[in-house]
Amino acid sequence: MKLKITSSIVLLASAALLLVQSCKNDVEIFAPESDITVVYGLLSAANDTHQIKINRVFQGADAVANLAKDPTLSEYDNLSAILFELNADGFGGFDTTNQWPLTERIITDKDSGYFYYPNQKIYELEAQLSNDKSYSIWVDKLDGSAIVEGTTELIRSSGNVLTKPIGLNFLGLNLANTTGSEPLEKVNLEMQMPINAKIIEVYLDFSWNDEFLSGAAPVAHTISYKVGTYVTTNVPTRLGDIAIIKAELNPTAFYEFIKANAPVVPQGSDIKQRVAEDEPLNFRFITGGTEFNTYVEVSAPSTSLLETKPEYTNMTNGVGLFSCRHFDEKRVKMASKSIVYLVDGEIMAGSKFCNYSNSTDPKYCF
């Protein structure tokens, strides 16, 4: 599962840092002896392995930087966590035949950062979830305290997120004018939001191979250009609901992004030429649920010195985020004139791209 595991106290980190505005080295977020549970998980029906982060908020009199690096202050030694599949016909609202205990696991490849790494405790289960069901997580700390719980629906995608421009499977994405001499001013995109999706991030990847004079094996490259992040005001919740997101792709900015990541080949370089893949473009769509979008908006940096950012959670008897996300993609060709500009356009001068689709074209290579 492509679930990004965040820091165990991600929701409280900002608040903690704000409390250190003076020169004091002490941190006191909650009353002594309190145990605040933090849960972070994003479910997807496309995955069969699901990872959820469950921690407690650390407390202590030491500096925040020192407290954050000690996993014993925030990880539980013993707890029980269960994922339930909700069903209106089930006992008490739960389909008791579909419930999965989460297993404690140590990951050893967490990126370096402010908190402890590379080892980190997570909770994991293997199950094929249904995108037309809702799910609830229950966390029992086995100390007699209240159950920590949260509920989410899943995103239901048809796989056909990109509705315009049409003809991408045959003609490819058109980024340049009819002669291939200049980029278009803009390309209009339309995306149909999947069911239960509130927010969508759109990326356009470009892939090519560097080929070498020495005969060394080609080296593949893929770069990712962010088109934008968009939020719908009308979340589709059932089949037949339509929510369309309109966006603009700037071809000039896209070619400049390629040039920045595939710069001019210097004199004496072993790079002979660069050849785009047969379908070098890949639109990627990352969609998130309503609770996830609310968390993103509330957690965004304040634009005012006078504004106090509220803490946001959809957990009961704890804090954190329990929501959903989904990944879709559409791989396409570049239209012929788009490749002409890639090879010989003013922006791309010196990058040594060749035209993979037509070796008889006068502008086949740089």
C-alpha positions, 0 to 999 in steps of 0.5 A: 500500500502506498500509504505515507506514514506521518510522524506520530504526533503530527497533529500536535507538533504545530501546537507544541512548537507554538508553546515554545515561543519564549525561551522556556525549555518545558512543554506541557500540552495536556494535564499530567498523567493524561494519555491522548491517543493519535490515530492516522490512517488512509484506507483505499479499496485498491490496496490489500495491505493497510497500514495505520499509525497509532501513537500517544502524545508525548509529555515531558519537561525536556526540549521538544526536539529531544522528546520527539526523538524518543519513541518510548514516549509516544509508542504503546507497548500493548493495545488492541486495534480492530477494523470493522466493516459497517453494514446496516444489517449487521449487529449494532450496525456492524457486519461482525463477519468482516472484522480484522485485528491489526498486527503490530509491525516495525518498519525500518525505512522511515525517512530521516526527519524531526522525529525518530527514524528509521525504525517506527511502529505501525499497525497493519492488516491484510484485507480486500476492502469494498469501496461501497462500504464504510469502515470503523477502527476501534483502538482499545488501550487495555487500561479500562479507558474509553475506546478510541474510534473513527469511521470513514467511507472509501473512494469509489473510482471508475478509473476514467477520471480524465474526461477532456481532452478526448482522443488521447489514446489515438492522437496523444496530448497536444501541447504545441501549435500546428507547426510545432514551433510554439507551445499552446497558450493552455490546455483545458482539462476536465476531471470527473471526481470519483464517488466520495472524493472531495479533493484531487491532486493532478500530476503529469509525469514525463518519462525518457531514456538517456542513450550514451556514446559509450554504448552503456545501457540507457538510463530511464528518467521520470519527472513529475509536474504538478498541475494543481490541487482542486476541491469540489463543492459537490461531493458525489456520494452515489452512482449517477452523481456528477462532479466535474473539475476544470483545470488548465495545463500550461504547456510553456511551464511544462516544457520549461519543467522538462528543460530544468530536469533534462538540462543542456547536455554539456560538451564532452558528455557521454549522453548521445541523445534523449528518447521519450518513451512510446507513451511518455506522459502519465496523468496521475490523480490522487483523490481524498475524502471529505475528512482528509480535505478538511484536515489539509485545510485546517492544517495549512499555514495561517495567512494571518498573524492574528489567526489561531489555527484550530486542531482538527480530528474526526476521532472519538476519545482521541485525535488524528485523522481516519479517512480515505484516498485513491490513486488513478492514472492515465498514460498517453502519447504526446501528439506529433507536433508536441514532440517536434517542439520537444526536439527542436523548440526554443525552450528545449534547445540543447537538451538533445531529445529525439522524435521516437515516433517518426524517424523520417521527420526532418526534425527527427533529432535535435 
